[in-house]
Amino acid sequence: MAQVFLRWPEVKKRLGFSSTSAIWYKTNPNSNRYDPTFPKPVKIGSKAVAWVESEIDAWQKARMAARHVETAKPRRRGEEAWK
């Protein structure tokens, strides 16, 4: 299967980010918003980068799966559902 590269606009659209800087924060280890699980960009030219579509899709699925695990934690006795 051929790998498909996604450029900025498509990555932003798929992930729902409002700015390109949000993506860079996730890839920059010096940022407090750094996410080591976020896919790394691929350099495709002297001033161009892209992301591998399958890696973006896998990251999204992992985030959704983590959400389901976190919300499925059993509550302790006496603990309210929502505070």
JOMO-V997551 format. One record per helix or strand. SS is the DSSP state (@ for helix, = for strand). FROM is the first residue (numbers start at 0). LEN is the number of residues. If there is no record, write none. Layout:
SS & FROM & LEN
SS & FROM & LEN
This chain:
= & 4 & 2
@ & 7 & 8
@ & 19 & 8
= & 41 & 4
= & 47 & 5
@ & 52 & 19
